[in-house]
Amino acid sequence: VADVLDLLPGGVEVLRADPWRLLDVRGVTPEQSDAFARALAGAAARPDDPRRLTALTTWLLRRAAVDGHTALPVPTVLSALASWGGRSVEAERLAQDGRVVLAGALLALRPAADLEEALAESLSMLADSEPSPVPGLPERGLLAVVGPAATARRGYVNELSGAAEAAGLRVGRASGAGLAGRGGVLAASDVAVVEDAELLGLRDAANLLDQLVDGQRLILV
C-alpha cells in the first residue's frame, strides 16, 4: 500500500476516510480494495457500503472508457454491483459524492460528462453559425459527412476542399486518431476537416473546438 500512496491524490487521509478509494490507483482490483478495507475497518467494511459501491462504479466507468464508452446504462452498472454484493443500491446514491453523474438512464464519470456537455454546446453553436457564403460549401459552420463507402466520403470531401481552395480559403485536414499533433493546423485553417472522426477523443475534440473562431467551418468525416 505504501508504494501506491504517492499515486493517489490525498494519500493517507483519503484512504482513512474511504479505503475503497484505493481503486482509483491504476492496476488495483476490486478484490484488493476489499481486502484493504477489511484490514483497515474490519467488520465495518460492509459489501453494501455506499463508498464501496461508488468506488466500484467509478472503476467500472474507467474500464468502459478504455473501450471508448463515456457512459454506461444504469441497469448494466446495477447488475455488476449486485454481483459484488450491492443488491439494494439506487443509482441516485452512486452520484451523491459528485464523482459520478446520473444523466437520465446513464451513469458517467464527472470529467467525461462535463466534457461532453461542453462539446455539445460548442457543436450546437457551430451548427447554428453562418460563415461567409462560398459556392460549393454548406451554409452552416458544421457538416458531418457519413456513409458506408470510404471512397464516396473521400470524394465528397475532396470536392468541398476544392471549392474552398478555389475561393481562397485555407483547408486543414487531420485524422481523428492523431489530432493531438495537428490541432494547430486545423485551428489556423478556414475549413477544418477531421477524417475518421469516430476515433476522435473527447479531450482532443474539446481542445479543437476551443481553438475554432467565428467564421470557420468544421467538417467531420
Salt bridges, closest charged atoms under 4 A:
ASP18 OD2 - ARG99 NH2 3.96
ASP24 OD2 - ARG21 NE 2.47
ASP24 OD1 - ARG62 NH1 3.44
ASP24 OD1 - ARG99 NH1 3.77
ASP34 OD1 - ARG52 NE 2.83
ASP48 OD1 - ARG46 NE 3.28
ASP49 OD2 - ARG51 NH2 2.93
ASP97 OD2 - ARG99 NE 2.89
ASP114 OD1 - ARG110 NH1 3.80
GLU130 OE2 - ARG140 NH1 3.14
ASP190 OD2 - ARG170 NE 3.28
GLU195 OE2 - ARG173 NH2 3.22
